[in-house]
Amino acid sequence: MARPRLHDDALRTRLLEVASELISAHGESAVTVRRAAADAGTSASAVYALFGSREALVEAVADEGFRRFAEHLTAGGQGADPVADLRELGRAYRRFALAHPHFYRVMFYRGVTPADGEPAGAVDQPTFRVLHAAVGRVLDGAPPQRVLGAAVGLWGLVHGLVSLELAGLLPGDEDARAAAFAQAGGAVAEALLTH
């Protein structure tokens, strides 16, 4: 007979949420096994059983954020209009960041070094490959460096706008910020994709 599981996926998810909030609000040093366990309503032994160490918990937060982000970005699929798909991808990026600001901040602003000590290239991440493929469909037949340059430029634009919005630096209510995002995105995207 198999041993019963003492800790389930719901507790693992709760610990990831708690740790992401701690890192986002107070920095990586705020995450301790004891504090994460207390905030999640569990024991330190549960953290060790599920993650093995504090460092593994912190790394798992970033991994989970990127996993959720990739899932969110790929949910849109591919329609008949590559330009409309690219616009929707930008909106999906923004929606994810606004819905999951703690994970977004940990993913992009954390002080966690990958286990091997070498930072992963952003263009090698599944989340960037989704954007790269979408730009490739719009620029069908363009040289690879042109597609890569446009994808990096669009990523910088969307990421910058979302980061400003999360920091409370874009004026207006939700509708005004969404309109500013669409307007800036449209103008810059057109320049990046046509020149």
HELIX and SHEET records of a PDB file:
HELIX    1   1 ASP A    9  HIS A   26  1                                  18    
HELIX    2   2 GLU A   28  ALA A   30  5                                   3    
HELIX    3   3 VAL A   33  ALA A   40  1                                   8    
HELIX    4   4 ALA A   44  PHE A   51  1                                   8    
HELIX    5   5 ARG A   54  THR A   74  1                                  21    
HELIX    6   6 PRO A   82  ALA A   99  1                                  18    
HELIX    7   7 PRO A  101  TYR A  109  1                                   9    
HELIX    8   8 ALA A  122  ASP A  124  5                                   3    
HELIX    9   9 PRO A  126  VAL A  138  1                                  13    
HELIX   10  10 PRO A  144  LEU A  166  1                                  23    
HELIX   11  11 GLU A  174  THR A  194  1                                  21    
END                                                                             
